[in-house]
């Protein structure tokens, strides 16, 4: 019956099957003429390490209900070994239905000693040894009711070495022959209580038994859930209005997945078609793969959760359908075109679905899922062992690591006790990888190395693993690591008014995936703080603002409501200054209200892998409800001109070049060398010279951590001052010296779109640009946070008049009012009926223009999906433009045709002198509407007073970010061997006038006076020797001094100083070298031993600076004298 069963035709009709867990075991096979029993041919199978793999025959026809006999000869070559309590060698009869369906639970396995078993009892076929002489494996079976074909699988079951097979025979059995009795499971499992229904579920028949079945393997669900947790969750839904609202949202989503009349209805036969049609390659394409995959897996997660909590069987059955489709279609090989991290999504979703919907899976489906989960988990586990990010602790600091380890850890928890895969080893290694991340990627202050946005994304379903591990082993990685400190630092990441977090280091403003932080709020004993953080990040304007994927975590763990006064009191007690060393961030603020000021300065050492940019020394400034000095945001690309580059940041250029950039991530070092905090004034010091000197060569395959030195730079420091009262302001002192020769140095400042730099001598005003209301063309979205997938017909048509032929780039001024902007960020666009510029050959000939929308409006060049269109050859004359609806909620306010190489100056208006067209100047039809976008009132402006250098040139240009549109950039230029830039940045409400900032004659250094609220502050920087005026004498590099009306010093800050005299009187002296010092409100802080500083000021409490603990040794302050 089996083609070439005597092996006389060589390999014909046979092939080798190697599961993912054995891919690296060196599995091989061959046909050896004359080496079988009695001189017949033999099929040889060998592996260099323990492996489970099989030789597969071609399929042979069988008749359902008919009895067949199988036999084969087998022996192991000398030196071969097997894993204890494994079968060693097995022959499996693999059955398929008429339509090719694998009848998994019906397969029959024959083993040594005349034993036979279904998959559910396969562990009972174990043997103590391998056969060293030819031995027959044989048995009789009845073809299952649905069987149409059978395939013989000759298995080496956890063996190492060489096994020979010979004399395969499969034939109808003689009439009256009885089938071989099937072994039963050695231990029966007790009935499992179903948390969702309260009923008792009979033990599944297909779960591979162990000789002794532990209690852990006796029931599902086992991850997160027990009876008490389920009851507590149901009570939260009943009694907690916010949780009830989120539960209603989740149920509505799940209902839409199950209802054929709804646009979100999910048909299992359509599952993942969009994902399977995509190709990888570029970063953008791999990101699209992830989005397509999550379109199906997020509903699977929500349905599984809804079933286990609410018990609605329709949700559970839909989850089962999607899980089975996932197992069948999303195999590990289908994941190879995406990011490695993307492989975590099917692993974790299948593990949770298997555990939470266990009663609804048939025995065969459970086996299918177990095999799929194990294959995915094995790829993650082995990939991390072989990948640099998993091999070293430095690599494990990367955000992907924790989510990857958590995913295979969830698989281990789900399968433990039910699989022959090494789930205990998986669990141990997952815990160690996660522990390293939580211990070193979160510093002792609670600062997250890559920031809260990447912790949310990369952490993924970490909380479910942490909870499951705690229940399974007693190990609590939340308490044992720095995970429990995250909530203490998180307030410093939140921008004034809440809803956004700091977007430095290649990040965005929004924590879209919130599970890891919501769980931290749940575990925090400081309940008012947890509640304040919940309202500041996740619960805004009466709704949950993270992605739907995080709804289960929010329902489980959102902090309880409490008295508003308690939350307000906790906010008022939050610290106003913080330094997280491994995060490389110092934050200073006046408070946490919408009008309060927040100043941050960043300089971080490189680890091994992480999102970072050429941004060492980067600072941002927010005040009076506005973004005054900005970061250019997410880039994650290797462009030397956009958001990842040094050109995108507030730093100093040396001969036109910024800090180095090693690639898509900059891979450079910067160092916060000190920070002093007092009630009135904060001081921060950063050494950023290394960021100009070298970049690391480290990448995915290279863990050498070698430095690639590019240039010598003697010194590059940034010293910053934040003053709280009576008027908040910032002072920035930069000192850069490449060598003894003169060089051009450029000090850059980035302002948000819609601002302009008004330069008047040494003063710069950064003010809003006044623009009239704009009309935008849009198909309105439905207001639920997602676009209508039906995409009704609609469009806009206009004509651009091109004065002369040339190479032009088409730009659109685009935006959205959908908070989930990536669901409303594309149009279809056609030029001259599709005849201009379109070369990809698709029909219709139109661009799928992805605008990467942000709020409110940004200029974005034309593209086709993720394919960059670039400049087009445009003839003179009319250019017809047709814009079609693709995603509801997407806006465009105008189009512009700019010559190649030219950028829009700002994001508020059409470029002056350009070939352009407003949305209001075209015609709309169908679902496309014209909507008036109201003008946003300006809330604040920024005064920049330059005290050094005395003479400079200025350049204002438009900077094009990677994803955040265009904004204005100011560059102050000077030429000398050493650059010293000293600038005062004062925020003002829109209606306020500037404050007087006057230069003061100085014998040494550069000095100025700031006058505010009747007082006077002096600020200065040295000339390389010190600072000297008619009243002040010091060797400090940087000095700030406040005096009252009587001339008495009430507050000060000085860096690297050994003395200070004011009006001839000593203020302080040090007895052992220079120190940095800050004084205000009767408190003094010193960078070194405070006992070595003598203060000639009354009533001071003196303390030394507390260096935050860090995993990396601190670099000493670099003093160039």
JOMOKA-V119688 format. One record per backbone hydrogen bond with DSSP energy under -1.0 kcal/mol. NH is the residue of the N-H (numbers start at 1). CO is the residue of the C=O. E is the energy in kcal/mol with one decimal. If there is no record, write none. Layout:
<<NH | CO | E> <NH | CO | E>>
//
This chain:
<<5 | 2 | -1.3> <7 | 4 | -1.2> <10 | 7 | -1.3> <12 | 9 | -1.3> <14 | 11 | -2.4> <15 | 56 | -1.7> <17 | 54 | -3.4> <22 | 19 | -1.9> <23 | 20 | -1.3> <25 | 22 | -1.9> <28 | 46 | -2.8> <30 | 44 | -1.9> <32 | 42 | -3.3> <35 | 32 | -1.7> <36 | 40 | -3.9> <39 | 36 | -1.4> <40 | 37 | -1.6> <42 | 32 | -1.9> <43 | 165 | -3.0> <44 | 30 | -3.0> <45 | 163 | -2.6> <46 | 28 | -2.3> <47 | 161 | -1.8> <48 | 25 | -2.5> <49 | 25 | -1.0> <51 | 159 | -1.6> <53 | 156 | -1.8> <54 | 17 | -2.4> <55 | 154 | -2.0> <56 | 15 | -3.3> <57 | 152 | -2.5> <60 | 150 | -2.8> <62 | 148 | -2.1> <65 | 143 | -2.8> <66 | 63 | -2.3> <68 | 141 | -2.9> <69 | 171 | -3.3> <70 | 139 | -2.9> <71 | 169 | -2.2> <72 | 137 | -1.6> <73 | 166 | -3.2> <74 | 135 | -2.2> <75 | 164 | -1.9> <76 | 131 | -3.5> <77 | 162 | -2.6> <80 | 77 | -1.8> <81 | 160 | -3.1> <83 | 158 | -2.5> <86 | 83 | -1.5> <88 | 157 | -1.1> <89 | 87 | -1.9> <90 | 155 | -2.0> <91 | 110 | -2.4> <92 | 153 | -3.0> <93 | 108 | -3.3> <94 | 151 | -2.8> <96 | 149 | -2.2> <97 | 101 | -2.4> <100 | 97 | -1.8> <103 | 95 | -2.4> <104 | 102 | -1.6> <106 | 103 | -2.2> <107 | 104 | -1.1> <108 | 93 | -1.4> <109 | 117 | -2.9> <110 | 91 | -3.2> <111 | 115 | -2.7> <117 | 109 | -2.1> <121 | 118 | -1.4> <122 | 119 | -1.3> <124 | 121 | -1.9> <125 | 122 | -1.9> <126 | 123 | -1.1> <127 | 86 | -2.1> <135 | 74 | -1.7> <137 | 72 | -2.8> <139 | 70 | -2.2> <141 | 68 | -2.5> <143 | 66 | -2.8> <147 | 144 | -1.2> <148 | 96 | -3.2> <149 | 96 | -1.8> <150 | 60 | -2.5> <151 | 94 | -2.4> <153 | 92 | -2.4> <154 | 55 | -2.7> <155 | 90 | -3.0> <156 | 53 | -2.6> <157 | 88 | -2.4> <159 | 51 | -2.1> <160 | 81 | -2.8> <161 | 47 | -1.9> <163 | 45 | -2.9> <164 | 75 | -3.2> <165 | 43 | -2.0> <166 | 73 | -2.3> <168 | 5 | -1.1> <169 | 71 | -2.5> <171 | 69 | -2.2> <173 | 67 | -2.0> <177 | 174 | -2.2> <180 | 140 | -2.5> <183 | 116 | -3.0> <192 | 201 | -1.4> <194 | 199 | -2.7> <198 | 194 | -2.7> <201 | 192 | -2.5> <209 | 120 | -1.2> <218 | 215 | -1.9> <225 | 223 | -1.3> <230 | 226 | -2.5> <231 | 227 | -2.3> <232 | 228 | -2.6> <233 | 229 | -2.3> <234 | 230 | -2.3> <235 | 231 | -2.1> <236 | 232 | -2.0> <237 | 233 | -2.1> <238 | 234 | -1.7> <239 | 235 | -2.9> <240 | 236 | -2.6> <244 | 240 | -3.0> <245 | 241 | -2.3> <246 | 242 | -2.3> <247 | 243 | -2.7> <248 | 244 | -2.4> <249 | 245 | -2.1> <250 | 246 | -2.6> <251 | 247 | -2.9> <252 | 248 | -2.5> <253 | 249 | -2.3> <254 | 250 | -2.7> <255 | 251 | -2.8> <256 | 252 | -2.1> <257 | 253 | -1.6> <258 | 254 | -1.1> <259 | 255 | -1.3> <262 | 259 | -2.2> <265 | 262 | -1.5> <266 | 257 | -2.2> <270 | 267 | -2.1> <271 | 268 | -1.1> <273 | 270 | -1.9> <276 | 272 | -2.9> <277 | 273 | -1.4> <278 | 275 | -1.2> <286 | 282 | -2.4> <287 | 283 | -2.0> <288 | 284 | -1.9> <289 | 285 | -1.8> <290 | 286 | -1.7> <291 | 287 | -2.1> <292 | 288 | -2.4> <293 | 289 | -2.2> <294 | 290 | -2.5> <295 | 291 | -1.2> <296 | 293 | -1.3> <297 | 293 | -1.9> <298 | 294 | -2.2> <300 | 296 | -1.4> <301 | 297 | -2.3> <302 | 298 | -2.5> <303 | 299 | -2.9> <304 | 300 | -2.3> <305 | 301 | -2.3> <306 | 302 | -2.8> <307 | 303 | -2.3> <308 | 304 | -2.1> <309 | 305 | -2.0> <310 | 306 | -2.6> <311 | 307 | -2.1> <316 | 312 | -1.6> <317 | 313 | -3.2> <318 | 314 | -1.8> <319 | 315 | -2.3> <320 | 316 | -2.3> <321 | 317 | -2.4> <322 | 318 | -2.5> <323 | 319 | -2.8> <324 | 320 | -2.7> <325 | 321 | -2.2> <326 | 322 | -2.6> <327 | 323 | -2.6> <328 | 324 | -2.0> <329 | 325 | -2.5> <330 | 326 | -2.5> <331 | 329 | -1.2> <334 | 331 | -1.9> <335 | 332 | -1.5> <338 | 335 | -1.2> <343 | 340 | -1.5> <344 | 341 | -2.4> <345 | 342 | -1.2> <347 | 343 | -1.1> <348 | 344 | -2.7> <349 | 345 | -2.2> <350 | 346 | -2.4> <351 | 347 | -2.0> <352 | 348 | -2.3> <353 | 349 | -2.5> <354 | 350 | -2.7> <355 | 351 | -1.9> <356 | 352 | -3.3> <357 | 353 | -2.4> <360 | 357 | -1.8> <361 | 358 | -1.3> <366 | 362 | -2.4> <367 | 363 | -1.8> <368 | 364 | -2.2> <369 | 365 | -2.7> <370 | 366 | -2.9> <371 | 367 | -2.3> <372 | 368 | -2.3> <373 | 369 | -3.3> <374 | 370 | -2.4> <375 | 371 | -2.2> <376 | 372 | -2.4> <377 | 373 | -2.9> <378 | 374 | -2.5> <379 | 375 | -1.8> <380 | 376 | -2.1> <381 | 377 | -2.9> <382 | 378 | -2.9> <383 | 379 | -2.4> <384 | 380 | -2.1> <385 | 381 | -1.9> <386 | 382 | -2.0> <387 | 383 | -1.5> <388 | 700 | -1.1> <390 | 387 | -1.3> <391 | 387 | -1.9> <392 | 388 | -1.6> <396 | 392 | -1.8> <397 | 394 | -1.2> <398 | 395 | -1.7> <403 | 399 | -1.1> <404 | 400 | -2.6> <405 | 401 | -2.9> <406 | 402 | -1.9> <407 | 403 | -1.8> <408 | 404 | -2.0> <409 | 405 | -2.1> <410 | 406 | -2.5> <411 | 407 | -1.8> <412 | 408 | -2.2> <413 | 409 | -2.3> <414 | 410 | -2.4> <415 | 411 | -2.3> <416 | 412 | -1.7> <418 | 415 | -3.0> <423 | 421 | -2.6> <426 | 422 | -2.4> <427 | 423 | -2.6> <428 | 424 | -2.4> <429 | 425 | -2.8> <430 | 426 | -2.8> <431 | 427 | -2.3> <432 | 428 | -1.9> <433 | 429 | -2.6> <434 | 430 | -2.6> <435 | 431 | -2.4> <436 | 432 | -2.4> <437 | 433 | -2.0> <438 | 434 | -2.8> <439 | 435 | -1.7> <440 | 436 | -2.4> <441 | 437 | -2.8> <443 | 447 | -3.0> <446 | 443 | -2.6> <449 | 441 | -3.2> <451 | 448 | -1.4> <455 | 451 | -1.7> <456 | 452 | -2.1> <457 | 453 | -2.2> <458 | 454 | -2.9> <459 | 455 | -1.9> <460 | 456 | -1.1> <462 | 459 | -1.7> <465 | 461 | -1.4> <466 | 462 | -2.9> <467 | 463 | -2.8> <468 | 464 | -2.4> <469 | 465 | -3.3> <470 | 466 | -2.1> <471 | 467 | -2.2> <472 | 468 | -2.2> <473 | 469 | -3.2> <474 | 470 | -1.2> <480 | 476 | -2.2> <482 | 438 | -1.2> <484 | 478 | -1.2> <485 | 482 | -1.8> <486 | 483 | -1.4> <490 | 486 | -2.1> <492 | 489 | -2.2> <493 | 490 | -1.6> <495 | 500 | -2.5> <498 | 495 | -2.5> <499 | 536 | -3.7> <501 | 509 | -2.3> <502 | 493 | -2.0> <512 | 510 | -1.3> <518 | 514 | -2.8> <519 | 515 | -2.3> <520 | 516 | -1.3> <521 | 517 | -2.1> <522 | 518 | -2.0> <523 | 519 | -2.0> <524 | 520 | -1.2> <527 | 525 | -1.6> <530 | 526 | -2.4> <531 | 527 | -2.6> <532 | 528 | -2.4> <533 | 529 | -2.7> <534 | 530 | -2.3> <535 | 531 | -2.2> <536 | 532 | -1.9> <537 | 533 | -1.7> <538 | 534 | -1.7> <539 | 534 | -2.3> <540 | 543 | -2.2> <543 | 540 | -1.1> <545 | 538 | -2.4> <547 | 512 | -3.2> <550 | 547 | -1.8> <551 | 548 | -2.1> <554 | 550 | -2.2> <555 | 551 | -2.8> <556 | 552 | -2.4> <557 | 553 | -2.9> <558 | 554 | -2.2> <567 | 563 | -1.5> <568 | 564 | -2.6> <569 | 565 | -2.7> <570 | 566 | -2.1> <571 | 567 | -2.2> <572 | 568 | -2.1> <574 | 571 | -1.3> <578 | 587 | -2.1> <580 | 585 | -2.3> <584 | 580 | -1.1> <585 | 580 | -2.0> <586 | 601 | -2.4> <587 | 578 | -2.6> <588 | 599 | -2.8> <589 | 576 | -2.2> <590 | 597 | -2.1> <596 | 593 | -1.1> <598 | 622 | -2.5> <599 | 588 | -3.2> <600 | 620 | -2.0> <601 | 586 | -2.1> <602 | 618 | -2.6> <603 | 584 | -2.4> <614 | 644 | -2.6> <615 | 613 | -2.5> <617 | 602 | -3.0> <618 | 615 | -2.4> <620 | 600 | -1.8> <621 | 629 | -2.0> <622 | 598 | -2.5> <623 | 626 | -1.8> <624 | 595 | -1.7> <626 | 623 | -1.5> <628 | 621 | -1.9> <629 | 621 | -2.0> <630 | 750 | -1.9> <645 | 642 | -1.6> <648 | 645 | -1.2> <649 | 646 | -1.9> <651 | 649 | -1.6> <653 | 746 | -3.3> <654 | 657 | -3.0> <655 | 744 | -3.7> <657 | 654 | -1.5> <660 | 691 | -2.6> <662 | 666 | -2.1> <671 | 687 | -1.8> <673 | 685 | -1.8> <674 | 685 | -1.2> <676 | 683 | -2.6> <682 | 722 | -2.3> <683 | 676 | -2.9> <684 | 720 | -2.2> <685 | 674 | -2.8> <686 | 718 | -2.5> <687 | 671 | -2.7> <688 | 716 | -2.7> <692 | 689 | -1.7> <693 | 689 | -1.2> <694 | 690 | -2.2> <695 | 708 | -1.5> <696 | 667 | -2.8> <697 | 706 | -2.9> <699 | 702 | -1.5> <708 | 695 | -3.3> <710 | 693 | -3.5> <711 | 693 | -1.3> <715 | 737 | -2.3> <717 | 735 | -2.4> <718 | 686 | -2.5> <719 | 733 | -2.9> <720 | 684 | -2.8> <721 | 731 | -2.3> <722 | 682 | -2.3> <723 | 729 | -2.8> <724 | 680 | -2.7> <729 | 723 | -1.7> <730 | 985 | -2.6> <731 | 721 | -2.3> <732 | 983 | -2.6> <733 | 719 | -2.8> <734 | 981 | -2.6> <735 | 717 | -2.1> <736 | 979 | -2.4> <737 | 715 | -2.9> <743 | 976 | -2.6> <745 | 974 | -2.9> <746 | 653 | -1.7> <747 | 972 | -2.8> <748 | 651 | -2.7> <749 | 970 | -2.3> <751 | 968 | -2.1> <756 | 767 | -2.5> <758 | 765 | -2.9> <760 | 763 | -3.4> <763 | 760 | -2.1> <764 | 944 | -2.8> <765 | 758 | -2.5> <766 | 942 | -3.1> <767 | 756 | -2.1> <769 | 754 | -3.1> <774 | 933 | -1.3> <776 | 931 | -3.2> <777 | 892 | -2.6> <778 | 929 | -2.7> <791 | 788 | -1.3> <795 | 925 | -1.8> <796 | 883 | -2.5> <797 | 923 | -2.5> <798 | 881 | -2.2> <800 | 879 | -2.7> <802 | 877 | -2.6> <806 | 874 | -2.0> <808 | 872 | -2.6> <809 | 898 | -3.0> <811 | 896 | -3.0> <812 | 860 | -2.2> <813 | 894 | -2.6> <814 | 858 | -3.1> <815 | 891 | -1.2> <821 | 819 | -1.4> <823 | 820 | -2.2> <824 | 821 | -1.9> <827 | 849 | -2.0> <828 | 884 | -2.5> <829 | 847 | -2.1> <830 | 882 | -2.5> <832 | 880 | -3.0> <834 | 831 | -1.1> <835 | 832 | -1.3> <836 | 831 | -1.8> <846 | 844 | -2.2> <847 | 829 | -3.5> <849 | 827 | -1.8> <849 | 847 | -1.1> <851 | 825 | -2.9> <858 | 814 | -3.1> <860 | 812 | -2.5> <862 | 810 | -2.8> <864 | 867 | -2.5> <865 | 848 | -3.7> <867 | 864 | -1.8> <872 | 808 | -3.5> <874 | 806 | -2.9> <877 | 802 | -3.0> <879 | 800 | -2.8> <881 | 798 | -3.2> <882 | 830 | -2.6> <883 | 796 | -3.1> <884 | 828 | -3.1> <885 | 794 | -1.8> <887 | 826 | -1.3> <889 | 779 | -3.9> <890 | 887 | -1.4> <891 | 815 | -3.0> <892 | 777 | -1.1> <893 | 813 | -3.4> <895 | 917 | -2.7> <896 | 811 | -2.4> <897 | 915 | -3.3> <898 | 809 | -2.4> <900 | 807 | -2.1> <902 | 899 | -2.3> <914 | 911 | -1.6> <915 | 897 | -1.1> <917 | 895 | -2.5> <919 | 893 | -2.4> <921 | 918 | -1.6> <922 | 919 | -1.4> <923 | 797 | -2.9> <925 | 795 | -2.3> <927 | 793 | -2.4> <928 | 925 | -1.7> <929 | 778 | -3.6> <931 | 776 | -3.1> <933 | 774 | -3.9> <941 | 988 | -2.4> <942 | 766 | -2.0> <943 | 986 | -3.1> <944 | 764 | -3.0> <945 | 984 | -2.8> <946 | 762 | -3.0> <947 | 982 | -2.9> <948 | 982 | -1.6> <953 | 973 | -2.2> <955 | 971 | -2.3> <957 | 969 | -2.2> <959 | 967 | -3.6> <961 | 965 | -2.9> <967 | 959 | -2.0> <969 | 957 | -2.7> <970 | 749 | -2.9> <971 | 955 | -2.5> <972 | 747 | -2.5> <973 | 953 | -3.3> <974 | 745 | -2.2> <976 | 743 | -2.0> <979 | 736 | -3.3> <981 | 734 | -2.4> <982 | 948 | -2.2> <983 | 732 | -2.3> <984 | 945 | -2.7> <985 | 730 | -3.5> <986 | 943 | -2.9> <988 | 941 | -2.7> <990 | 939 | -1.7> <992 | 989 | -1.9> <998 | 1009 | -2.5> <1000 | 1007 | -2.6> <1003 | 1028 | -2.0> <1004 | 1028 | -1.5> <1006 | 1021 | -2.2> <1008 | 1019 | -2.7> <1009 | 998 | -2.8> <1010 | 1017 | -3.2> <1011 | 996 | -2.2> <1012 | 1015 | -1.1> <1015 | 1012 | -2.6> <1017 | 1010 | -2.7> <1018 | 1041 | -3.2> <1019 | 1008 | -2.6> <1020 | 1039 | -2.5> <1021 | 1006 | -2.3> <1022 | 1037 | -2.5> <1023 | 1026 | -1.2> <1027 | 1034 | -2.6> <1028 | 1004 | -2.0> <1029 | 1032 | -2.8> <1033 | 1061 | -2.4> <1034 | 1027 | -2.0> <1037 | 1055 | -2.4> <1039 | 1020 | -2.7> <1040 | 1053 | -2.8> <1041 | 1018 | -3.0> <1042 | 1051 | -2.9> <1043 | 1016 | -1.4> <1044 | 1048 | -2.3> <1047 | 1044 | -2.2> <1050 | 1042 | -2.6> <1051 | 1042 | -1.4> <1052 | 1079 | -2.3> <1053 | 1040 | -2.4> <1054 | 1077 | -2.8> <1055 | 1038 | -1.9> <1057 | 1075 | -2.9> <1060 | 1068 | -1.8> <1061 | 1033 | -2.8> <1062 | 1065 | -2.6> <1063 | 1031 | -3.6> <1065 | 1062 | -2.0> <1067 | 1060 | -3.3> <1068 | 1060 | -1.1> <1069 | 1094 | -1.9> <1070 | 1058 | -2.3> <1071 | 1092 | -2.6> <1075 | 1057 | -2.6> <1077 | 1054 | -2.9> <1078 | 1085 | -2.2> <1079 | 1052 | -3.1> <1080 | 1083 | -2.4> <1083 | 1080 | -2.2> <1084 | 1101 | -3.0> <1085 | 1078 | -2.8> <1086 | 1103 | -2.0> <1087 | 1076 | -2.2> <1092 | 1089 | -1.8> <1093 | 1090 | -1.5> <1094 | 1069 | -3.2> <1096 | 1067 | -3.1> <1101 | 1082 | -2.4> <1103 | 1084 | -2.1> <1105 | 1086 | -3.7>>
//
